[in-house]
């Protein structure tokens, strides 16, 4: 199978001891490209170092993660803009709203998201969204800043069928990862009703490892477990699903297959 991991923090310090071996396992599992979401200014150097060592394989995005939106967020957003002006990135991400960890910053998270959607417009880039316990709040900001041609991925989608349909109606893709393998993840009630042309696959490693590795460090090669689980839920051939989701990812990131 030819696979793409559309969301992986392979620059994380959790891979510092065995990153090369982890990436080799990914290649052996059929993963042809890995897209890396940025977190904040502190993560850029390590992310770009991984890209430099793995050109064309580990591909960076640029953005400010909602959990990093704090009092200095305007300075952080200025640095995001500097990087977007300086060189090419695959997308503006990972951006969005997270109301699981800290609801007190919701207002500035919404401001930061709106600014970054506008940055995506300026640079003609797609967006990759983090929406933990904030799907509808995120959707409202997107609608406010929406522009013709805007595309995005709802990363780590774990919402309801109605939410999935709302995202798809706006022309966005659903990023499906390890949660799809969880017994009470809820996607078993959603994915059977979704056309795979609206899906891309991800790991979000080193987080959210799929069963049977749940609770341990996640890694890119485990995306193979995700595609097999999604294929089972959608009653599809895994190879065919891999082909469709890979083409979805390449089209989204404007890569040539």
SERO-4910 file (N, C-alpha, C, O; in steps of 0.05 Angstrom, whole numbers):
BEGIN
 pado doro    nc1    nc2    nc3   cac1   cac2   cac3    cc1    cc2    cc3    oc1    oc2    oc3
  Unk    A     17    -24      0      0      0      0     17     25      0     38     26     13
  Unk    A      8     45    -15     21     71    -14      4     89      4    -19     94     -1
  Unk    A     17    100     25      3    115     45     16    142     49     40    147     43
  Unk    A      1    161     60     11    187     68      1    193     96    -23    190    102
  Unk    A     19    201    113     12    211    140      9    241    138     29    255    136
  Unk    A    -15    251    140    -20    279    136    -16    296    161    -19    320    160
  Unk    A     -9    283    183     -6    298    208     12    283    228      2    264    241
  Unk    A     37    290    229     55    275    247     77    294    257     90    308    242
  Unk    A     80    294    284    101    310    297    127    294    299    136    288    321
  Unk    A    138    287    276    162    270    276    187    285    286    207    272    291
  Unk    A    185    311    289    207    327    301    206    327    331    224    338    344
  Unk    A    186    315    343    183    314    372    208    302    386    220    284    375
  Unk    A    215    312    409    238    301    424    233    272    432    253    258    438
  Unk    A    208    263    431    203    235    437    215    216    416    217    192    421
  Unk    A    224    227    393    237    210    373    267    215    371    280    205    353
  Unk    A    278    231    390    306    238    387    325    214    388    346    215    376
  Unk    A    317    193    401    335    170    404    334    151    380    353    136    375
  Unk    A    312    151    365    309    131    344    294    142    320    279    127    306
  Unk    A    297    167    314    281    179    292    287    166    265    268    160    250
  Unk    A    312    161    259    319    149    234    306    121    231    296    114    210
  Unk    A    307    106    252    295     79    252    265     80    249    253     64    235
  Unk    A    253    100    263    224    103    261    216    110    233    196    100    223
  Unk    A    231    128    220    224    136    193    229    113    173    215    110    153
  Unk    A    249     96    179    253     73    162    230     53    164    221     42    144
  Unk    A    219     50    188    196     33    192    172     44    176    156     29    166
  Unk    A    170     70    176    148     83    161    150     77    131    130     70    118
  Unk    A    174     79    121    178     73     92    172     44     86    160     37     65
  Unk    A    180     26    104    175     -2    100    145     -8    101    136    -28     89
  Unk    A    129      9    115    100      5    117     86     18     93     62     16     91
  Unk    A    101     30     75     89     42     51     83     71     52     70     82     34
  Unk    A     92     85     73     87    113     76    106    129     58    130    127     61
  Unk    A     95    144     39    111    157     19    116    186     25    136    198     15
  Unk    A    100    199     42    104    226     51     93    230     79     74    217     87
  Unk    A    105    248     93     97    255    120     94    286    121    113    300    115
  Unk    A     71    295    129     67    324    132     68    332    162     53    320    178
  Unk    A     85    351    168     90    359    196     77    385    203     83    406    191
  Unk    A     58    385    222     46    410    231     64    424    251     77    411    268
  Unk    A     66    451    249     82    465    269     65    470    294     41    469    294
  Unk    A     80    476    316     67    482    342     69    512    348     49    526    351
  Unk    A     93    522    350     98    550    355    127    557    348    140    541    335
  Unk    A    136    580    355    163    589    347    185    570    357    205    566    344
  Unk    A    180    558    380    200    540    392    204    514    377    225    501    380
  Unk    A    184    506    361    186    480    348    196    483    319    202    462    306
  Unk    A    199    507    309    206    510    281    233    499    274    236    484    254
  Unk    A    253    504    290    281    495    284    282    465    282    294    455    263
  Unk    A    271    451    302    273    422    301    257    411    277    265    391    265
  Unk    A    234    423    271    218    414    248    233    417    222    234    398    205
  Unk    A    246    440    218    260    445    193    286    428    191    295    422    169
  Unk    A    298    421    214    321    403    214    313    376    204    327    363    189
  Unk    A    289    366    213    280    340    203    274    341    173    281    322    159
  Unk    A    263    364    164    258    367    135    285    366    120    287    353     99
  Unk    A    305    380    130    331    381    116    344    354    114    356    348     93
  Unk    A    340    337    134    352    311    133    335    291    117    344    270    109
  Unk    A    310    298    112    291    281     97    276    297     76    252    298     77
  Unk    A    291    309     57    278    327     37    258    312     20    263    290     10
  Unk    A    234    324     16    213    312      0    198    290     14    178    280      3
  Unk    A    207    282     37    193    261     52    179    272     77    156    266     81
  Unk    A    193    288     92    181    301    116    177    331    108    196    346    105
  Unk    A    151    338    105    145    364     93    131    382    114    111    374    126
  Unk    A    141    406    119    131    423    141    107    440    133    103    448    110
  Unk    A     91    446    153     70    466    152     80    489    170    100    487    184
  Unk    A     65    511    170     72    533    188     47    545    201     28    551    187
  Unk    A     47    547    227     24    557    241     29    558    271     49    549    281
  Unk    A      9    569    286     10    570    315    -12    553    327    -36    559    323
  Unk    A     -5    532    341    -24    514    354    -40    529    374    -30    546    389
  Unk    A    -66    523    376    -83    538    395    -75    536    424    -79    555    439
  Unk    A    -62    514    432    -53    512    459    -29    530    465    -22    534    488
  Unk    A    -16    540    444      6    558    447     -3    587    444     14    605    444
  Unk    A    -29    592    442    -39    619    440    -41    630    468    -59    624    483
  Unk    A    -22    647    475    -21    659    502    -19    690    499    -25    701    478
  Unk    A    -10    703    520     -9    733    520      8    744    497      3    766    487
  Unk    A     29    728    489     47    738    469     40    728    441     56    727    423
  Unk    A     14    721    437      6    709    412     11    726    388     15    716    366
  Unk    A      9    753    391     13    771    369     42    769    358     47    770    334
  Unk    A     61    767    377     89    763    369     93    737    355    107    735    335
  Unk    A     79    716    365     81    689    352     70    691    324     81    679    305
  Unk    A     47    704    320     35    706    294     52    722    275     52    716    251
  Unk    A     66    742    285     85    757    268    107    739    258    115    741    235
  Unk    A    116    721    275    137    702    266    126    682    246    141    674    227
  Unk    A    101    673    250     89    656    230     88    670    203     95    658    182
  Unk    A     81    695    202     79    710    177    107    713    165    110    712    141
  Unk    A    127    718    182    155    720    172    163    695    157    175    696    136
  Unk    A    157    672    169    164    647    157    149    642    131    160    632    112
  Unk    A    123    648    131    107    645    107    117    662     84    116    655     61
  Unk    A    128    686     91    139    703     70    166    694     60    174    699     38
  Unk    A    180    678     78    208    671     73    211    647     54    229    645     38
  Unk    A    193    627     57    196    602     42    169    588     39    149    597     49
  Unk    A    170    565     25    146    550     19    139    531     42    157    518     53
  Unk    A    113    529     48    103    510     67     79    496     54     66    507     36
  Unk    A     73    472     64     51    456     52     23    467     60      4    464     45
  Unk    A     21    480     83     -5    489     93      0    508    117     22    510    127
  Unk    A    -21    521    125    -21    536    150    -32    518    171    -56    513    171
  Unk    A    -16    509    189    -25    490    209     -3    483    229     20    486    223
  Unk    A     -9    475    252    -36    467    261    -48    490    275    -37    500    294
  Unk    A    -72    498    266    -85    521    278   -114    513    287   -123    491    280
  Unk    A   -127    530    302   -154    523    310   -161    534    338   -151    554    346
  Unk    A   -178    519    351   -187    526    378   -187    500    395   -196    479    386
  Unk    A   -177    502    419   -177    480    438   -189    489    464   -178    506    478
  Unk    A   -213    478    470   -227    486    495   -226    464    516   -240    464    536
  Unk    A   -209    444    511   -206    422    530   -187    430    553   -193    426    576
  Unk    A   -165    443    545   -145    450    565   -149    477    578   -145    479    603
  Unk    A   -158    497    563   -160    524    574   -181    540    560   -177    550    538
  Unk    A   -204    543    573   -226    559    561   -221    589    564   -234    605    550
  Unk    A   -204    596    582   -200    625    588   -187    640    564   -189    664    563
  Unk    A   -174    625    546   -161    638    524   -178    636    498   -168    641    476
  Unk    A   -203    629    501   -220    625    477   -220    649    458   -218    647    434
  Unk    A   -222    673    470   -224    697    454   -199    701    437   -202    707    413
  Unk    A   -176    699    449   -152    704    434   -146    680    415   -133    683    395
  Unk    A   -155    656    422   -153    634    404   -169    639    378   -160    634    356
  Unk    A   -193    650    382   -210    657    358   -197    679    341   -197    677    317
  Unk    A   -184    698    354   -171    719    340   -147    708    324   -144    714    300
  Unk    A   -131    691    337   -108    679    325   -116    661    301   -103    661    280
  Unk    A   -138    647    304   -147    630    282   -156    647    258   -149    641    235
  Unk    A   -170    668    263   -179    686    242   -155    698    227   -155    700    202
  Unk    A   -135    707    242   -111    719    230    -98    698    212    -89    704    190
  Unk    A    -96    673    221    -82    653    206    -98    644    181    -86    636    161
  Unk    A   -124    644    183   -140    639    159   -134    661    138   -132    655    114
  Unk    A   -132    685    147   -126    707    129    -97    704    117    -93    711     94
  Unk    A    -79    694    134    -52    689    124    -53    667    102    -38    668     82
  Unk    A    -69    647    106    -72    625     87    -82    637     60    -73    629     39
  Unk    A   -101    656     62   -111    668     38    -89    684     23    -86    681     -1
  Unk    A    -73    699     38    -52    715     27    -32    697     12    -22    704     -9
  Unk    A    -26    674     23     -6    656     12    -18    633     -4     -4    615    -14
  Unk    A    -44    634     -8    -58    613    -23    -52    585    -14    -44    567    -29
  Unk    A    -55    581     12    -49    555     25    -74    544     38    -92    559     47
  Unk    A    -76    517     40    -97    505     56    -91    507     85    -69    515     93
  Unk    A   -111    501    102   -107    502    131   -112    474    143   -127    458    133
  Unk    A    -98    469    166   -102    444    180   -110    451    209    -97    466    223
  Unk    A   -134    441    216   -148    451    240   -148    431    263   -151    407    260
  Unk    A   -143    443    287   -145    429    313   -171    439    326   -174    463    330
  Unk    A   -189    421    332   -216    430    342   -224    413    366   -246    403    367
  Unk    A   -207    411    386   -214    395    409   -235    409    426   -231    430    437
  Unk    A   -259    396    428   -282    407    442   -289    435    433   -297    452    448
  Unk    A   -286    440    407   -290    467    396   -299    467    367   -294    486    353
  Unk    A   -312    445    358   -318    443    330   -335    467    321   -329    480    301
  Unk    A   -357    473    335   -375    494    326   -363    522    329   -368    539    312
  Unk    A   -347    526    350   -334    552    353   -314    556    330   -312    578    319
  Unk    A   -300    535    322   -281    537    300   -295    542    274   -286    558    258
  Unk    A   -318    528    270   -333    531    246   -343    560    242   -343    571    220
  Unk    A   -351    573    264   -360    600    263   -338    619    254   -343    638    238
  Unk    A   -314    615    264   -291    632    256   -285    627    227   -279    646    212
  Unk    A   -286    602    218   -281    596    190   -301    610    172   -293    622    152
  Unk    A   -326    609    179   -347    622    163   -343    652    162   -348    664    141
  Unk    A   -334    664    183   -329    692    184   -306    701    166   -307    722    154
  Unk    A   -286    684    164   -262    690    149   -260    675    123   -239    675    109
  Unk    A   -281    661    115   -280    643     92   -275    659     67   -284    682     63
  Unk    A   -260    647     49   -255    659     23   -257    637      2   -252    613      7
  Unk    A   -263    645    -22   -267    626    -44   -241    611    -49   -220    622    -53
  Unk    A   -244    584    -49   -221    568    -54   -208    557    -28   -189    541    -29
  Unk    A   -218    567     -5   -207    557     21   -212    527     24   -235    518     22
  Unk    A   -191    513     30   -194    484     36   -180    478     62   -162    493     71
  Unk    A   -188    456     75   -175    449    100   -180    421    108   -195    406     95
  Unk    A   -166    413    129   -170    387    141   -178    391    171   -165    405    185
  Unk    A   -200    378    179   -206    376    207   -190    353    218   -199    330    218
  Unk    A   -166    360    228   -147    341    239   -159    326    263   -174    338    279
  Unk    A   -152    301    265   -162    284    288   -192    286    291   -202    289    313
  Unk    A   -206    284    269   -235    286    271   -247    263    288   -241    240    283
  Unk    A   -263    270    307   -276    250    324   -305    259    331   -315    251    351
  Unk    A   -316    276    313   -343    286    319   -365    269    309   -362    245    303
  Unk    A   -389    280    309   -413    266    301   -416    266    271   -401    279    257
  Unk    A   -435    250    261   -441    249    233   -450    277    223   -442    285    201
  Unk    A   -466    291    239   -475    317    231   -451    336    228   -450    352    209
  Unk    A   -432    335    247   -409    352    245   -392    345    221   -381    362    207
  Unk    A   -390    319    215   -375    310    192   -387    321    166   -373    331    149
  Unk    A   -414    321    165   -428    331    141   -425    361    139   -423    371    117
  Unk    A   -424    375    162   -420    404    161   -393    411    150   -390    429    134
  Unk    A   -373    396    159   -345    401    149   -343    395    119   -331    411    104
  Unk    A   -354    373    111   -353    365     83   -368    385     65   -359    391     43
  Unk    A   -390    395     75   -406    414     60   -390    440     54   -395    453     34
  Unk    A   -371    446     71   -354    469     67   -330    463     49   -314    481     43
  Unk    A   -328    438     41   -306    430     23   -282    421     38   -260    420     26
  Unk    A   -284    415     64   -262    406     80   -260    376     81   -280    362     77
  Unk    A   -236    366     87   -231    338     91   -231    331    120   -227    348    137
  Unk    A   -234    305    126   -233    295    154   -207    280    157   -202    261    142
  Unk    A   -191    287    176   -166    273    182   -172    251    203   -180    257    225
  Unk    A   -168    226    194   -175    203    211   -150    189    221   -132    182    205
  Unk    A   -149    185    247   -125    173    259   -132    151    279   -151    136    275
  Unk    A   -116    149    300   -118    127    319   -145    125    333   -152    103    341
  Unk    A   -159    147    336   -185    147    350   -204    128    336   -222    116    349
  Unk    A   -200    124    310   -218    105    295   -216     77    305   -234     61    301
  Unk    A   -194     70    319   -191     43    329   -200     39    358   -201     17    368
  Unk    A   -207     62    371   -215     61    399   -243     49    401   -261     56    385
  Unk    A   -248     33    421   -273     20    425   -296     40    428   -318     36    417
  Unk    A   -291     61    443   -312     82    447   -305    108    433   -313    129    442
  Unk    A   -290    106    411   -281    130    396   -304    144    382   -302    168    376
  Unk    A   -325    129    375   -349    140    362   -348    141    332   -369    145    319
  Unk    A   -325    136    320   -324    138    291   -336    114    277   -341    114    253
  Unk    A   -341     93    292   -355     69    280   -383     76    272   -396     62    256
  Unk    A   -394     98    284   -421    107    277   -421    129    255   -442    137    245
  Unk    A   -397    138    248   -395    160    229   -383    151    202   -395    156    181
  Unk    A   -361    137    203   -346    131    178   -362    113    159   -358    116    134
  Unk    A   -379     95    168   -394     79    148   -412     96    130   -421     87    109
  Unk    A   -417    121    138   -435    139    123   -420    160    107   -432    177     94
  Unk    A   -393    159    107   -377    180     94   -363    168     70   -350    147     71
  Unk    A   -366    182     47   -351    174     23   -321    178     28   -313    200     37
  Unk    A   -305    159     22   -276    161     27   -262    184     12   -239    190     18
  Unk    A   -276    195     -8   -264    218    -22   -261    242     -4   -248    262    -11
  Unk    A   -273    241     20   -272    263     39   -253    257     62   -252    272     82
  Unk    A   -237    236     60   -220    228     82   -190    229     75   -182    225     52
  Unk    A   -174    235     95   -145    231     94   -137    218    119   -151    218    139
  Unk    A   -113    205    119   -104    189    142    -81    204    156    -66    219    144
  Unk    A    -79    199    182    -58    211    198    -52    194    223    -67    176    229
  Unk    A    -30    201    236    -24    188    261    -25    208    285    -33    200    307
  Unk    A    -17    233    280    -13    253    302      8    243    321      8    251    344
  Unk    A     26    227    311     48    216    328     65    239    339     69    259    325
  Unk    A     74    237    363     75    213    380     51    208    397     51    192    416
  Unk    A     29    223    391      4    221    407    -16    202    395    -14    195    371
  Unk    A    -36    193    411    -59    179    401    -53    154    385    -64    150    363
  Unk    A    -36    137    396    -30    112    383    -54     94    380    -70     93    398
  Unk    A    -57     81    357    -80     64    352    -78     38    368    -56     30    376
  Unk    A   -100     24    372   -100     -3    383    -84    -20    363    -89    -18    339
  Unk    A    -66    -37    372    -62    -47    399    -40    -32    414    -30    -42    435
  Unk    A    -32     -9    404    -10      6    417    -21     29    435     -5     46    444
  Unk    A    -46     30    439    -58     53    453    -44     57    480    -39     38    495
  Unk    A    -38     82    486    -25     89    511      5     90    509     19     99    527
  Unk    A     16     80    486     45     80    482     51    102    461     34    116    451
  Unk    A     77    105    456     85    125    436     75    117    408     79     94    400
  Unk    A     62    135    395     53    130    368     75    136    348     94    150    354
  Unk    A     74    123    325     94    129    304     81    126    276     59    115    274
  Unk    A     94    136    256     83    139    229     74    112    218     54    110    204
  Unk    A     90     91    222     83     65    210     56     55    219     44     38    205
  Unk    A     46     65    241     20     55    251     -4     66    235    -26     58    239
  Unk    A      2     83    215    -20     92    198    -31     69    182    -54     69    173
  Unk    A    -15     48    179    -25     23    166    -48     11    182    -67      0    171
  Unk    A    -46     13    209    -68      2    226    -93     19    223   -115      9    224
  Unk    A    -89     45    218   -112     63    214   -126     57    188   -151     55    188
  Unk    A   -111     53    167   -124     48    141   -139     22    142   -161     19    129
  Unk    A   -129      2    156   -143    -24    157   -168    -22    174   -188    -34    167
  Unk    A   -167     -6    195   -191     -1    212   -213     14    196   -236      7    197
  Unk    A   -205     35    182   -224     51    167   -235     34    144   -259     36    138
  Unk    A   -219     18    132   -228      0    110   -249    -19    121   -269    -25    108
  Unk    A   -245    -29    145   -264    -47    157   -290    -33    163   -312    -45    158
  Unk    A   -289     -9    173   -313      6    179   -329     14    155   -353     16    155
  Unk    A   -315     19    133   -328     28    108   -332      5     89   -342      9     66
  Unk    A   -325    -19     97   -328    -43     81   -315    -40     53   -326    -45     32
  Unk    A   -289    -31     55   -274    -27     31   -249    -44     31   -240    -54     53
  Unk    A   -237    -48      8   -211    -61      6   -190    -41     17   -190    -18      8
  Unk    A   -172    -50     35   -153    -31     47   -135    -18     26   -128      5     28
  Unk    A   -127    -34      6   -110    -23    -15   -124      0    -31   -112     20    -38
  Unk    A   -150     -5    -36   -165     15    -51   -169     40    -34   -167     63    -43
  Unk    A   -174     37     -8   -177     59     10   -151     75     12   -151     99     12
  Unk    A   -129     60     14   -103     73     14    -98     90    -11    -88    113     -9
  Unk    A   -106     80    -33   -103     94    -59   -119    120    -59   -109    141    -67
  Unk    A   -144    118    -50   -162    141    -50   -152    163    -31   -150    186    -38
  Unk    A   -146    155     -6   -137    175     14   -110    187      7   -105    210     13
  Unk    A    -93    171     -6    -67    182    -15    -71    203    -36    -58    224    -35
  Unk    A    -88    198    -55    -94    218    -76   -107    243    -64   -102    265    -73
  Unk    A   -125    238    -44   -138    261    -31   -116    279    -18   -118    304    -20
  Unk    A    -97    266     -5    -76    282      9    -58    296    -11    -52    320     -7
  Unk    A    -50    283    -33    -33    296    -53    -48    320    -66    -35    341    -70
  Unk    A    -73    317    -71    -89    339    -83    -91    362    -63    -88    385    -70
  Unk    A    -96    355    -38   -100    376    -18    -74    392    -14    -75    417    -13
  Unk    A    -52    378    -12    -26    392     -8    -14    402    -34      9    412    -34
  Unk    A    -28    398    -56    -19    407    -82      7    394    -90     24    406   -104
  Unk    A     10    369    -82     33    353    -90     25    338   -115      2    331   -120
  Unk    A     45    332   -132     40    317   -156     47    288   -151     69    281   -142
  Unk    A     28    270   -156     32    242   -150     50    230   -171     56    206   -170
***
